[in-house]
Amino acid sequence: MKLSGFMQDRQLEFFVNDRGVEESRIVEPVLQEKIKFHPISKKLLEEFKSIKINEEDNYEEVTYKLIDILTDVDKDISFEDFQEILAYPPNDQFITFVDEINKSFINLVKRFNKFKENIDNTNKELTESISKLPEELKEKIEEGKLSNEERLTKLEEQYIAEENGDKKRDLLKQMAKLQLLIENKNNN
């Protein structure tokens, strides 16, 4: 659908009512096309970041920018023409369209903020739970967060510090396995 599709004139229609009296009414144009609102995705969020909605942007500019991001409507009219039809809406369908753009944007921002808040709360709870674990388990969890290269460096440090021959041999085996894993990963 094209944005200019909303710029259809209303029409005055004459008709005869049930009592046989001639009357008239203003008839809104009926758009037969459907508007697709894009689903929320990472790409959509990146597009929001790219439009750089500034505090100095006015309502018309923000709405005009959002049309491309939120819908499949083709902006085939200039920004100046868009401002004009926002000031003097040509029909009720255009008003509904603009309302839906605003609702969709507000809903998206709320959902994103709630999602971010949930992630922050989960991370906070995880951190608190981990801090209550015994030291031995904490070390294992921290070890799990390390990259293979960091693990190898840590094993090398333990190997140098270790005096027991059997433990040194075990550390050497672990280092060899980890080195193979790193090399295989780098070759792929």
C-alpha positions in Angstrom: 0.0 0.0 0.0 1.1 3.6 -0.6 0.8 6.4 1.8 -0.9 8.5 -0.9 -3.7 5.9 -0.9 -5.0 7.7 2.2 -5.4 11.0 0.3 -8.7 10.0 -1.3 -11.4 12.6 -1.0 -14.6 12.0 0.9 -17.7 12.1 -1.3 -21.1 13.5 -0.9 -23.7 10.8 -1.6 -27.3 11.4 -2.4 -29.9 8.8 -1.6 -33.6 8.3 -0.9 -34.3 7.1 2.6 -37.0 4.5 3.7 -39.7 7.2 3.8 -38.9 8.3 0.3 -37.2 11.5 1.3 -34.0 12.5 -0.5 -31.0 12.9 1.8 -27.3 13.2 1.6 -24.3 12.0 3.6 -20.5 12.2 3.4 -19.0 8.8 2.5 -15.5 8.0 3.6 -13.3 6.2 1.0 -12.8 2.5 1.7 -9.3 1.3 1.2 -9.2 -2.3 0.0 -5.5 -2.8 0.8 -4.1 -4.3 4.0 -1.2 -2.9 6.0 1.3 -5.3 7.4 2.9 -4.4 10.7 6.4 -6.0 10.9 7.0 -8.5 13.8 9.5 -7.6 16.5 12.9 -8.8 15.6 16.6 -7.9 16.1 16.6 -6.3 12.7 13.6 -4.1 13.7 15.3 -3.0 16.9 18.5 -2.1 15.0 16.4 0.0 12.6 14.9 1.8 15.6 18.5 2.6 16.8 19.4 3.8 13.3 16.7 6.4 13.0 18.1 8.4 15.9 14.9 9.8 17.3 16.1 13.0 19.0 14.3 15.1 21.6 14.1 17.9 19.1 12.3 15.8 16.5 8.7 16.7 16.4 5.8 14.3 16.4 5.4 14.5 12.6 9.1 13.6 12.0 9.0 10.6 14.3 5.8 9.3 12.9 7.1 9.7 9.3 10.2 7.8 10.2 8.3 5.0 12.0 6.1 4.2 8.9 9.1 2.5 7.1 10.2 0.6 10.2 6.9 -0.6 11.5 4.9 -1.2 8.3 5.1 -2.2 4.7 3.5 1.1 3.6 5.4 2.8 0.8 6.1 6.5 1.7 5.4 7.9 -1.8 4.6 11.4 -0.5 7.1 14.0 0.8 7.4 14.9 4.4 5.8 18.2 3.8 2.7 16.5 2.3 2.7 14.1 5.2 2.7 17.1 7.7 -0.3 18.6 5.8 -2.4 15.4 6.0 -1.5 15.0 9.7 -2.7 18.5 10.3 -5.8 18.0 8.2 -6.5 14.3 8.0 -8.2 13.3 4.8 -10.3 10.6 6.3 -10.9 8.4 9.4 -8.8 5.5 8.0 -5.7 7.7 8.0 -6.4 8.8 11.6 -6.7 5.1 12.6 -3.4 4.3 10.7 -1.5 7.0 12.6 -3.0 5.8 15.9 -1.9 2.3 15.2 1.6 3.4 14.4 1.9 5.2 17.7 0.3 2.3 19.7 2.7 -0.2 18.0 5.7 1.9 18.8 4.7 2.5 22.4 3.9 -1.2 22.8 7.3 -2.2 21.3 9.2 0.2 23.6 7.3 -1.2 26.7 7.9 -4.8 25.7 11.6 -4.2 25.0 12.0 -2.4 28.4 10.2 -5.2 30.2 12.3 -7.8 28.5 15.5 -5.9 29.4 14.3 -5.5 33.0 13.6 -9.3 33.2 17.1 -10.0 31.9 18.6 -7.6 34.5 16.6 -9.2 37.3 17.6 -12.7 36.2 21.3 -11.7 36.1 21.0 -10.1 39.5 19.4 -13.2 41.0 22.0 -15.5 39.4 24.8 -13.3 40.8 23.2 -13.4 44.3 22.7 -17.2 44.1 26.2 -17.8 42.9 27.6 -15.6 45.8 25.8 -17.9 48.3 27.4 -21.1 46.9 30.4 -22.8 48.6 33.8 -21.5 47.3 34.6 -24.7 45.5 31.4 -24.4 43.4 32.0 -20.7 42.8 35.4 -21.5 41.3 33.9 -24.2 39.0 31.3 -21.7 37.8 34.0 -19.0 37.2 36.1 -21.6 35.4 33.1 -22.3 33.1 33.0 -18.7 32.1 36.6 -18.7 30.9 37.5 -19.1 27.2 39.7 -22.1 26.2 42.7 -19.8 25.9 42.1 -18.4 29.4 41.8 -22.0 30.8 45.0 -23.0 29.1 46.8 -20.0 30.7 45.4 -20.9 34.1 46.5 -24.6 33.7 50.0 -23.4 32.7 50.2 -21.3 35.9 49.0 -24.2 38.0 51.6 -26.5 36.2 54.4 -24.1 37.0 53.3 -23.8 40.7 52.7 -27.5 41.2 55.4 -29.6 42.9 53.7 -33.0 43.0 54.8 -35.1 40.0 51.5 -36.9 39.6 49.4 -33.7 39.6 51.9 -32.1 37.2 51.4 -35.0 34.8 47.6 -34.6 35.1 47.8 -30.9 34.4 50.1 -31.6 31.4 47.4 -34.0 29.9 44.7 -31.4 30.5 46.8 -28.7 28.8 47.5 -31.0 25.8 43.7 -31.8 25.4 42.9 -28.1 25.7 45.6 -27.1 23.2 44.2 -29.7 20.7 40.7 -28.3 21.2 41.9 -24.7 20.6 43.8 -25.8 17.4 40.8 -27.7 16.0 38.6 -24.7 16.7 41.0 -22.3 14.9 41.3 -24.7 11.9 37.5 -24.8 11.5 
